[in-house]
Structures are given as structure tokens and as C-alpha cells.
């Protein structure tokens, strides 16, 4: 099998090429919060959106000794099609690239074995609205996550997210969901709350499904002015695993990065089709761990609170 970085090096260009083949009257991403304010049903039109998010995680000390910083680039393409008044189907494509820089590493085995991480992914959202009040969703997905040189066949993760939300009125959507994933020899399940609550004319509490430096879900309180800008504050928990180089001293090993991420976001609407967000925050409670190819933990270390800054440019058509 080809190494992961060789197989997917052209993925961003293929994603943009696919975008060019889709009619430009499509728009926006699919989520439980895309309900009509008047009826509570999903908006009945084809939608498409694309976004790009560069993020810089500043230099951070490891408890085991040494330090590191990370440059991240996140690319998203989402589109959906309303089959009828009850059913909506979609497709999501993603590509994440991370550049890690380690220095003065002391005692964590293998932690200097990766530089570049690639994470291309595919999801197929499907939503069903049996009535004016209910929205049910299932989102199966598959993605590859590996350092440069990792075997593609050994870097596969897959799973699904299930959700149910109730539309109480035009200002409140509330529900619950759960995800079940097989991630590189580890099965994980997590619950989450679905919420979209317009508190008043200026404040809204919701899941930040839009693209950003810490990804979707979590919780965000947003203040919207009478103009085209808004201010958000929120947080989420993230954990992801990736396969190590098959030729390293820990051949086909697995690394995991986990952290909490409180953040602040300042956004501007640029006309009806575009928006620009500036993001900042910290990764706290972070840890890095390394396992061998059989999933046996070899080493783990925490790292200090890591500030990050980022920006997101999103277009909807």
C-alpha cells in the first residue's frame, strides 16, 4: 500500500476540482441547526459551502521535557439536497493537514517521530423530519489519519453520529445525540447535547457546527449586533488518534492528542454569501500518548496550556 502522505497529497486540489463541477446555485452545510425559523423544518433548497481555516498553536512545554508547536490547515466542503419535505441527504468532504515542530525532546519515546499529519475524510449526512417538531439525523463517516509515511490501510477510522432534536418554537431547538466510532483499534462512544436557543434579539446559545480551529459541536454563546458582526465565546473537548510511520522505531504505532479548547470568535458577514471569523483561545488539559501497533501504551505526557490563533473564510453558494 502507498504511504498516506503520497496517496492524499493532491486531495485539496481534487476537492476544489469537485467544487467546480457543482452548480453554483447550491449552498451551505447540513446540520441540525439549519431549520427554518418560521416552520422548524429544514430549508427546502440545495445548499453548498466551502471553508478554509489556518490555525497556529503556539510553542508549548511538555511535562516530560521539550516543547512543540503546531501549524494546522483545515479545508471543508459540505453540500446537501432536500429529497422531499421529510428527507434531506448530504455529502461532506474534509482535509486536515498539521505540521508539528518538536525541540529539546527528553524522555517520551517516539514523540519526535512525526512531522506531518494528514486527515482526509468523507461523511454522508441524512436527516428526517417526520413532523413540524422533530428532526432525526444519522451521519456515517470514514476518514484516514496518519503521519507522513504511515500505511493508508492501517490508518482508517469510521463510525456514525445519531441525533434527535425537538423544535419547541421558532427560538428553541433542543435534543441529544451520540457518536460511535472505531478509531485505530479503539472503540469510542460519546453523548452530546443539541441546542439552538435564541435567547433574545442579540444572544444565542448553540452548537458551533461551522468550521473553525476546534471543529464542530461543543457549545457557543453568540452576541450579534445590529450590523454584520458577531462575538462568540465557547468551548469543546477534542481527542484524535493517528497512525505513525511504518518505518519508525515504533512501526505502525499510534499517537493520540487530547485537549479542552475554550475559545473566543469575532465574525463578520461579507455580503450574503461570505463570512470571515477571527479565532483565539487556549488548549488546556492537553496530553500526548503513544501506543505500539497492538494498542499497548508505551508512554504518555501532559503539556502546558497552549494558546492558539486562527481564522476562517467561508463561502456559501
C-alpha positions in Angstrom: 0.0 0.0 0.0 1.1 3.6 -0.6 2.0 5.7 2.4 -0.8 8.0 3.5 1.0 11.3 2.5 1.6 10.1 -1.0 -2.0 9.0 -1.6 -3.6 12.2 -0.3 -1.1 14.9 -1.2 -3.4 16.1 -4.0 -6.6 15.8 -2.0 -7.1 19.6 -1.6 -6.8 20.1 -5.3 -9.2 17.3 -6.1 -11.7 18.8 -3.6 -11.6 22.2 -5.3 -11.9 20.5 -8.7 -15.0 18.7 -7.4 -16.4 22.1 -6.3 -16.1 23.4 -9.8 -18.3 20.6 -11.1 -21.2 21.5 -8.8 -23.8 24.1 -10.0 -23.2 27.5 -8.2 -26.8 27.8 -7.2 -26.2 25.3 -4.4 -25.4 26.5 -0.9 -24.3 25.7 2.8 -23.6 22.8 5.2 -26.1 20.4 6.6 -26.7 20.4 10.4 -29.5 20.1 12.9 -29.5 23.9 13.3 -30.4 24.6 9.7 -34.1 24.6 10.4 -36.4 27.3 9.0 -37.2 30.0 11.6 -40.8 30.0 10.6 -41.6 26.3 10.4 -38.9 24.4 12.2 -38.3 22.3 9.1 -35.1 22.2 7.1 -34.7 24.8 4.5 -36.0 23.3 1.2 -33.3 24.1 -1.2 -30.0 22.6 -2.4 -27.1 24.0 -0.4 -23.3 24.1 -0.5 -20.4 25.7 1.4 -16.7 25.6 1.4 -14.3 26.9 4.1 -10.6 27.2 4.9 -9.1 27.6 8.4 -5.4 28.1 9.1 -4.5 27.8 12.8 -1.3 28.3 14.8 -0.8 26.6 18.1 2.0 28.4 19.9 5.1 26.9 21.5 4.2 24.7 24.5 6.3 22.8 27.0 5.9 19.1 27.6 5.8 17.8 31.2 8.3 15.1 30.2 10.7 17.7 28.8 11.0 19.5 25.5 8.5 21.7 23.6 6.5 21.8 20.4 4.2 24.0 18.2 1.7 23.1 15.5 0.5 24.6 12.3 -2.9 23.4 11.1 -4.8 23.8 7.9 -8.4 22.7 7.7 -10.4 22.5 4.5 -14.2 21.7 4.4 -16.7 21.2 1.6 -20.4 20.4 2.5 -23.4 20.2 0.4 -27.0 18.8 0.8 -30.1 18.1 -1.2 -33.7 18.1 0.1 -35.2 14.9 -1.3 -38.7 15.9 -0.2 -40.2 17.7 2.8 -39.2 15.0 5.1 -35.8 13.8 3.9 -32.5 15.7 3.3 -29.3 14.0 2.2 -25.8 15.5 2.0 -22.1 14.9 1.5 -19.2 16.3 3.5 -15.5 16.3 2.4 -12.7 17.4 4.6 -8.9 17.6 4.6 -6.8 18.5 7.6 -3.0 19.0 7.5 -0.8 19.5 10.6 2.8 20.5 10.7 4.4 19.6 14.1 7.7 21.1 15.3 9.4 19.4 18.3 12.6 20.6 20.0 14.6 19.6 23.1 12.8 16.3 23.5 13.9 14.5 26.6 12.2 11.3 27.7 9.0 10.5 25.8 9.8 7.6 23.4 8.9 8.2 19.8 7.5 11.7 20.3 9.8 13.1 17.7 8.8 10.6 15.1 6.2 12.7 13.3 6.4 16.0 11.5 3.3 16.0 9.1 -0.1 14.6 9.8 -2.8 14.1 7.1 -6.5 13.6 7.8 -8.8 13.4 4.8 -12.4 12.4 5.5 -15.9 11.7 4.0 -19.3 11.9 5.6 -22.9 11.3 4.3 -25.4 13.2 6.5 -29.0 12.0 6.3 -31.8 13.9 8.1 -35.5 13.0 8.5 -38.3 15.3 9.7 -41.4 13.2 10.4 -43.3 16.3 11.6 -43.0 20.1 12.1 -41.4 19.4 15.5 -38.9 16.6 15.1 -35.6 16.2 13.3 -33.7 12.9 13.3 -30.2 12.6 11.9 -27.6 9.9 11.1 -24.2 10.8 9.8 -21.9 7.9 8.9 -18.3 8.9 8.2 -14.9 7.5 7.3 -11.5 9.1 7.5 -7.8 8.4 7.3 -5.4 9.8 9.9 -1.7 9.2 9.7 1.7 10.8 10.0 3.9 11.1 6.9 4.9 7.6 5.8 2.0 5.7 7.6 0.3 2.9 5.7 -3.1 4.0 4.3 -4.7 0.6 5.1 -3.6 0.9 8.7 -4.9 4.5 9.2 -8.7 4.0 8.7 -11.3 5.2 11.2 -15.0 5.0 10.8 -18.3 5.5 12.7 -21.6 7.3 12.9 -23.4 10.0 14.8 -27.1 9.7 15.7 -29.2 12.7 16.8 -32.7 13.7 17.6 -33.9 17.3 18.1 -37.3 18.8 19.0 -38.4 22.2 17.8 -40.3 23.8 20.7 -40.8 27.1 18.8 -39.0 29.3 16.3 -36.5 30.3 19.0 -35.6 27.0 20.6 -34.4 23.6 19.2 -33.3 21.1 21.8 -32.2 17.5 21.6 -29.5 14.9 22.1 -27.1 12.8 20.1 -24.4 10.1 20.4 -21.4 9.1 18.3 -19.9 5.6 18.0 -16.5 5.3 16.3 -13.8 2.7 15.6 -10.6 4.8 15.8 -7.4 2.8 15.1 -8.0 -0.2 17.3 -10.1 1.7 19.8 -13.9 1.8 20.0 -15.3 5.0 21.5 -18.8 6.3 22.2 -19.7 9.8 23.3 -23.0 11.7 24.0 -23.7 15.3 23.3 -26.5 17.9 23.6 -28.1 19.5 20.5 -29.2 23.1 21.2 -30.1 26.2 19.2 -31.6 28.7 21.6 -32.3 32.3 20.5 -32.3 33.9 24.0 -33.3 37.4 22.7 -32.6 39.6 19.7 -28.8 39.7 20.4 -27.9 36.4 22.2 -27.9 32.8 21.0 -26.7 29.6 22.6 -25.9 26.8 20.1 -23.5 24.2 18.9 -20.8 25.8 16.8 -21.3 23.5 13.8 -19.5 25.9 11.5 -15.9 25.2 10.6 -13.3 26.6 13.0 -10.0 25.9 14.7 -11.5 23.4 17.2 -14.1 21.9 14.9 -17.8 21.4 15.2 -20.1 20.6 18.2 -19.2 21.9 21.7 -21.1 24.9 23.0 -21.0 28.6 22.0 -22.8 31.7 23.3 -23.0 34.3 20.5 -23.8 38.0 20.6 -25.0 39.5 17.3 -25.1 43.3 16.8 -27.5 45.2 14.5 -24.7 45.2 11.9 -22.8 42.4 10.2 -20.6 41.3 13.0 -20.9 38.9 16.0 -18.9 37.8 19.0 -18.9 34.3 20.3 -17.4 32.5 23.3 -17.5 28.8 23.9 -15.6 25.6 24.3 -15.3 21.9 23.4 -13.3 18.7 24.1 -11.3 17.1 21.3 -9.4 13.8 21.0 -8.0 12.3 17.9 -5.6 9.4 17.0 -3.3 8.9 14.1 -1.0 6.1 12.8 2.8 6.6 12.9 5.3 6.0 10.2 5.6 2.2 9.4 9.4 2.6 9.2 9.9 4.4 12.6 11.3 2.8 15.7 7.6 2.2 16.7 6.5 0.9 13.4 2.7 1.3 12.8 2.3 2.7 16.3 -0.5 5.0 17.3 -0.3 8.5 18.8 -3.2 10.4 20.4 -3.7 14.1 21.1 -6.5 15.1 23.6 -7.4 18.6 25.0 -10.1 21.0 26.1 -10.4 24.1 24.0 -12.2 27.3 25.3 -12.2 30.0 22.5 -13.4 33.4 21.5 -14.6 34.2 18.0 -15.2 37.5 16.2 -17.0 37.2 12.9 -18.1 39.4 10.0 -20.7 38.7 7.3 -19.4 39.8 4.0 -22.5 40.3 1.9 -24.9 37.3 1.7 -22.5 34.6 0.6 -19.3 35.0 2.7 -18.2 35.4 6.2 -14.8 35.8 8.0 -14.0 34.7 11.5 -11.0 35.5 13.7 -10.5 32.9 16.5 -8.4 32.7 19.6 -8.2 30.6 22.7 -6.1 28.0 24.5 -5.8 24.2 24.5 -5.8 23.2 28.2 -5.6 19.8 29.9 -3.7 18.6 26.9 -2.0 15.2 26.7 0.0 13.2 24.1 0.3 9.4 24.3 1.9 6.7 22.1 0.9 3.1 21.7 2.6 0.3 19.8 0.9 -1.4 16.8 -1.1 -3.7 19.1 -2.6 -0.8 21.1 -0.3 -1.2 24.2 0.5 2.2 25.7 4.2 2.9 25.7 4.3 6.5 27.0 2.1 9.5 27.9 2.8 13.1 28.9 0.8 16.2 29.5 1.6 19.5 28.0 1.2 23.1 29.3 -1.7 25.3 28.3 -1.2 26.2 24.6 -2.5 29.5 23.2 -3.8 29.3 19.6 -4.9 31.8 16.9 -6.8 31.1 13.7 -9.1 32.5 11.0 -11.9 31.0 8.9 -13.1 32.2 5.5 -16.3 30.6 4.4 -18.4 30.9 1.2 -21.9 29.8 0.6 -23.4 29.5 -2.9 
